[in-house]
Amino acid sequence: MEEDMEVRAAIQQIAVEHRRRYGYRRIAAELRRCGMLVNHKRVARIMREDNLVAVQPRAFVVTTDSQHQLEVYLNLASRMKLTGVNQLWVADITYIRLHREFVYLAVILDAYSRKVVGWELAGTLVARLPIAALEKAIAERKPPPGLVHHSDRGVQYASGDYVRILAKHQVIPSMSRPANPYDNASCESFLKTLKREEIYASSYEDLEHLRGNIGIFIEQYYNQQRLHSALGYRSPEEFERQAECQSGMADSKGATLTFFASSAQSSTELLGKGTQAPSPSPDPIPAEENQ
C-alpha cells in the first residue's frame, strides 16, 4: 500500500510539473529515469483514476501555398541516413489563432536530434518570417558546408531571398514531394506537440504574450526537458550531448545519401564538409516514416 501511494505521488508530481503534457508512456519513462520500474499499463490506470489524462490534440491545418512558378528542388531528405547534427534541417510554418487574429510561426529543427534550432513568430505570412527563423538557426548552430535544408514547396521557401541565404552558407535545398506528409514528419510532429501541449492549454493576451510563452516552451522545456520517444525517451539536448560524446570516441562520418545511378545500379555518396550534393535521378525513393 505504501509503495502504491509512492508511485501515485510520483506520477502526480510528474504530470503537474509537465502541465499534463505527458501521456502514460512518457511518465513511465520518466519514472524509470528516477529508478522506479512501473509498468506503463499501471501508469495509465492511475492517471485515469486521478484524472491526469494528457491534453488531447485538435485538428491540424496546413498553410502551404505551392502554387507558384519558382524553382522546386529535388527531395534529398528521404534518401539520407543521418549520423550527427547539422546534416539535415527541416523547416515548416503553421498558424496560431489568437482572440482577434491569426499569427504565424516558422520553425527549423535538426532532424537528427529533433532540437528546435530556429524559430520566429509574426502577424503576417510573408517571406521575411521563415528568413528570420533561418538566420537565427545559422547564427546559433554555425553549420558546416553541405548541410541539407528540407521544407515543403511553399512560396516562402522557394523565394529568391531565402534560396540566396542558403547558397551563401553553402546549404543544399531539398523539398518534399507533392502530397507526401512523411517527408517533413518530424517538424510537423513538433508543431502538433506545441499546439497540443502549449497553445491549446493556454490563453494569450496578445502577440508578445504568445511570443514569450512559445520561447519558454521551446528553449526551456521542449529542447531541454521533454522526453522524445524517437530519441529513446531523452530530450533533444541530452541526446545531442550523448551523441557528441560517442562521436568523440569513434570516427566521425557525414550523412550518407543513397540514389539510383541507373535502373540496374545504386550508389551511395557521403555528404560532408565542402561536398556538393549528387545529382539523383528524378524518380524518388520512398521515405521512411519517423517513429
C-alpha positions as CSV (number, residue, x, y, z in Angstrom):
1,M,0.0,0.0,0.0
2,E,2.8,2.4,0.9
3,E,4.6,1.6,-2.4
4,D,1.4,2.2,-4.3
5,M,1.0,5.6,-2.7
6,E,4.6,6.5,-3.5
7,V,4.1,5.6,-7.2
8,R,0.9,7.5,-7.3
9,A,2.5,10.6,-5.8
10,A,5.4,10.4,-8.2
11,I,3.0,10.2,-11.2
12,Q,1.0,13.1,-9.9
13,Q,4.2,15.2,-9.4
14,I,5.4,14.4,-13.0
15,A,2.0,15.2,-14.5
16,V,1.8,18.5,-12.7
17,E,5.4,19.5,-13.5
18,H,4.8,18.9,-17.2
19,R,1.4,20.6,-17.1
20,R,-0.5,17.5,-18.3
21,R,1.7,17.4,-21.5
22,Y,2.9,13.9,-20.8
23,G,0.9,10.8,-21.6
24,Y,1.3,7.5,-19.7
25,R,4.3,6.3,-21.8
26,R,6.4,9.4,-21.1
27,I,5.5,9.3,-17.5
28,A,6.5,5.7,-17.3
29,A,9.8,6.6,-19.0
30,E,10.4,9.4,-16.5
31,L,9.7,7.1,-13.6
32,R,12.3,4.7,-15.0
33,R,14.8,7.5,-15.1
34,C,14.2,8.1,-11.4
35,G,14.8,4.4,-10.6
36,M,11.1,3.4,-10.3
37,L,10.2,0.5,-12.6
38,V,6.5,0.8,-13.2
39,N,4.5,-0.9,-16.0
40,H,3.0,1.6,-18.4
41,K,-0.4,0.0,-18.1
42,R,-0.3,0.6,-14.3
43,V,0.7,4.2,-15.0
44,A,-2.3,4.6,-17.4
45,R,-4.7,3.2,-14.9
46,I,-3.5,5.5,-12.1
47,M,-3.7,8.5,-14.4
48,R,-7.3,7.7,-15.3
49,E,-8.2,7.2,-11.7
50,D,-6.7,10.6,-10.7
51,N,-7.9,12.4,-13.8
52,L,-4.4,13.1,-15.1
53,V,-5.0,12.2,-18.7
54,A,-2.9,14.3,-21.1
55,V,-4.3,17.2,-23.1
56,Q,-5.8,15.8,-26.3
57,P,-5.0,17.1,-29.8
58,R,-7.1,19.2,-32.1
59,A,-7.3,19.3,-35.9
60,F,-4.1,20.4,-37.6
61,V,-4.3,22.9,-40.5
62,V,-1.7,23.1,-43.3
63,T,-0.6,26.6,-44.5
64,T,1.4,25.6,-47.6
65,D,1.0,27.6,-50.8
66,S,2.8,25.6,-53.5
67,Q,1.0,27.2,-56.5
68,H,3.9,29.3,-57.8
69,Q,6.4,29.4,-60.7
70,L,9.5,29.4,-58.6
71,E,12.1,26.7,-58.8
72,V,11.4,23.5,-56.8
73,Y,14.3,21.4,-55.6
74,L,14.9,17.7,-55.5
75,N,13.9,15.8,-52.4
76,L,17.1,14.7,-50.7
77,A,15.8,14.2,-47.2
78,S,14.1,10.9,-47.8
79,R,17.4,9.5,-49.2
80,M,19.6,10.5,-46.2
81,K,20.9,8.3,-43.4
82,L,21.9,10.7,-40.6
83,T,24.9,10.2,-38.4
84,G,25.0,13.5,-36.5
85,V,23.7,17.0,-36.0
86,N,23.8,19.8,-38.7
87,Q,23.4,17.3,-41.5
88,L,19.7,17.8,-42.2
89,W,17.4,20.6,-41.0
90,V,13.7,20.5,-41.6
91,A,11.5,23.6,-41.7
92,D,7.8,24.4,-41.6
93,I,5.2,27.1,-40.9
94,T,1.9,26.9,-39.0
95,Y,-0.8,29.3,-37.9
96,I,-1.9,30.1,-34.4
97,R,-5.3,31.6,-33.6
98,L,-5.4,34.4,-31.0
99,H,-8.7,36.1,-29.9
100,R,-8.9,38.5,-32.7
101,E,-6.3,37.5,-35.3
102,F,-4.2,34.7,-36.8
103,V,-0.4,34.8,-36.3
104,Y,2.2,32.6,-37.9
105,L,5.1,30.6,-36.6
106,A,8.1,29.4,-38.6
107,V,10.4,26.7,-37.1
108,I,13.6,24.8,-38.1
109,L,14.5,21.5,-36.4
110,D,17.7,19.5,-36.6
111,A,16.3,16.2,-38.0
112,Y,18.9,14.1,-36.1
113,S,18.1,15.3,-32.6
114,R,14.7,16.9,-33.1
115,K,16.0,20.1,-31.4
116,V,14.4,23.4,-32.5
117,V,17.4,25.4,-33.8
118,G,15.5,28.4,-35.1
119,W,12.0,30.0,-34.8
120,E,10.2,33.2,-35.5
121,L,6.6,34.5,-34.8
122,A,4.9,37.2,-36.8
123,G,1.4,38.6,-37.6
124,T,1.7,38.0,-41.4
125,L,2.7,35.1,-43.6
126,V,5.4,36.7,-45.6
127,A,8.8,35.6,-46.9
128,R,10.6,37.5,-44.1
129,L,9.1,35.2,-41.4
130,P,11.0,32.0,-42.4
131,I,14.1,34.0,-43.3
132,A,14.2,35.3,-39.7
133,A,14.0,31.7,-38.3
134,L,16.7,30.6,-40.7
135,E,19.1,33.4,-39.8
136,K,18.6,32.6,-36.1
137,A,19.3,28.9,-36.8
138,I,22.5,29.7,-38.7
139,A,23.7,32.2,-36.1
140,E,23.1,29.6,-33.3
141,R,24.5,26.5,-35.0
142,K,27.0,27.8,-37.5
143,P,26.6,24.7,-39.7
144,P,29.4,23.4,-41.9
145,P,29.0,23.4,-45.7
146,G,26.9,20.5,-47.1
147,L,24.0,20.8,-44.6
148,V,20.7,19.9,-46.3
149,H,17.7,22.2,-45.6
150,H,14.4,20.4,-46.2
151,S,10.9,22.1,-46.5
152,D,7.7,21.8,-48.3
153,R,7.2,23.5,-51.7
154,G,5.7,26.7,-50.2
155,V,6.5,30.0,-51.9
156,Q,8.2,31.3,-48.7
157,Y,10.9,28.6,-49.0
158,A,11.2,28.8,-52.8
159,S,11.6,32.6,-52.8
160,G,14.8,34.1,-54.2
161,D,15.8,35.8,-50.9
162,Y,15.5,32.5,-49.0
163,V,17.4,30.5,-51.5
164,R,20.2,33.1,-51.7
165,I,20.8,32.8,-47.9
166,L,21.0,29.0,-48.3
167,A,23.5,29.4,-51.1
168,K,25.6,32.0,-49.1
169,H,26.1,29.5,-46.3
170,Q,26.6,26.5,-48.7
171,V,23.4,24.9,-47.6
172,I,21.7,22.5,-50.0
173,P,17.9,23.0,-50.5
174,S,15.6,20.0,-50.6
175,M,11.8,20.0,-50.9
176,S,9.0,17.5,-50.3
177,R,7.2,15.5,-52.9
178,P,3.6,16.7,-53.6
179,A,1.0,15.2,-51.1
180,N,3.6,13.2,-49.1
181,P,3.3,14.0,-45.4
182,Y,6.1,11.8,-44.3
183,D,9.0,13.8,-45.8
184,N,8.6,16.5,-43.2
185,A,7.2,14.4,-40.4
186,S,9.5,15.4,-37.5
187,C,8.8,19.1,-38.0
188,E,5.0,18.6,-38.3
189,S,5.1,16.4,-35.2
190,F,6.8,19.2,-33.3
191,L,4.1,21.7,-34.4
192,K,1.4,19.3,-33.3
193,T,3.1,18.9,-29.9
194,L,3.5,22.6,-29.5
195,K,-0.2,23.2,-30.2
196,R,-1.5,20.3,-28.0
197,E,0.8,20.9,-25.0
198,E,1.2,24.7,-25.0
199,I,-1.2,26.6,-27.4
200,Y,-4.4,24.8,-26.7
201,A,-3.7,24.6,-23.0
202,S,-3.1,28.3,-22.5
203,S,-4.7,31.7,-23.1
204,Y,-2.8,34.7,-24.5
205,E,-3.4,38.4,-24.3
206,D,-1.6,39.4,-27.4
207,L,1.3,38.5,-29.8
208,E,4.0,39.4,-27.4
209,H,2.5,37.3,-24.6
210,L,2.3,34.4,-27.0
211,R,6.0,35.0,-28.1
212,G,7.2,34.8,-24.5
213,N,5.3,31.6,-23.8
214,I,6.5,29.9,-27.0
215,G,10.1,30.9,-26.2
216,I,9.8,29.3,-22.8
217,F,8.2,26.2,-24.2
218,I,10.8,25.7,-26.9
219,E,14.0,26.8,-25.3
220,Q,13.4,25.8,-21.7
221,Y,11.0,22.9,-21.9
222,Y,11.0,21.1,-25.3
223,N,14.7,21.3,-26.1
224,Q,16.0,20.7,-22.6
225,Q,13.4,18.7,-20.7
226,R,10.7,17.0,-22.8
227,L,11.4,13.3,-23.4
228,H,11.1,12.2,-27.0
229,S,10.1,8.7,-27.8
230,A,12.1,8.7,-31.1
231,L,15.3,9.6,-29.1
232,G,14.9,6.8,-26.6
233,Y,13.0,9.0,-24.2
234,R,15.7,11.6,-23.9
235,S,15.4,15.4,-24.5
236,P,16.9,16.8,-27.7
237,E,19.8,18.5,-25.8
238,E,20.5,15.3,-23.8
239,F,20.5,13.3,-27.0
240,E,23.0,15.7,-28.6
241,R,25.3,15.7,-25.7
242,Q,25.4,11.9,-25.6
243,A,25.8,11.8,-29.4
244,E,28.7,14.2,-29.2
245,C,30.4,12.1,-26.5
246,Q,30.0,8.9,-28.6
247,S,31.3,10.6,-31.8
248,G,34.4,11.7,-29.9
249,M,35.2,8.1,-29.2
250,A,34.7,7.0,-32.8
251,D,35.5,8.1,-36.3
252,S,33.0,10.8,-37.3
253,K,31.3,10.4,-40.7
254,G,29.0,12.6,-42.6
255,A,25.4,11.7,-43.7
256,T,25.1,9.2,-46.5
257,L,22.8,9.8,-49.4
258,T,21.5,6.9,-51.5
259,F,20.3,7.3,-55.0
260,F,19.9,5.4,-58.3
261,A,22.7,5.9,-60.7
262,S,20.8,3.8,-63.3
263,S,17.9,1.4,-63.4
264,A,20.2,-1.5,-62.5
265,Q,22.8,0.1,-60.2
266,S,22.5,2.1,-56.9
267,S,25.1,4.4,-55.4
268,T,25.9,5.9,-52.1
269,E,27.6,9.3,-51.6
270,L,28.8,11.0,-48.4
271,L,27.6,14.5,-47.6
272,G,30.3,16.1,-45.6
273,K,32.3,19.3,-45.3
274,G,32.9,21.0,-48.6
275,T,30.9,18.4,-50.7
276,Q,28.3,19.0,-53.3
277,A,25.0,17.1,-53.4
278,P,25.0,14.4,-56.2
279,S,22.5,14.6,-59.0
280,P,20.0,11.8,-58.4
281,S,17.5,10.6,-60.9
282,P,14.1,12.2,-60.8
283,D,12.4,9.0,-59.6
284,P,12.2,9.4,-55.7
285,I,12.9,6.7,-53.3
286,P,10.0,6.3,-50.8
287,A,10.7,8.0,-47.5
288,E,10.7,6.0,-44.2
289,E,8.2,7.2,-41.7
290,N,9.7,8.6,-38.5
291,Q,8.6,6.8,-35.4
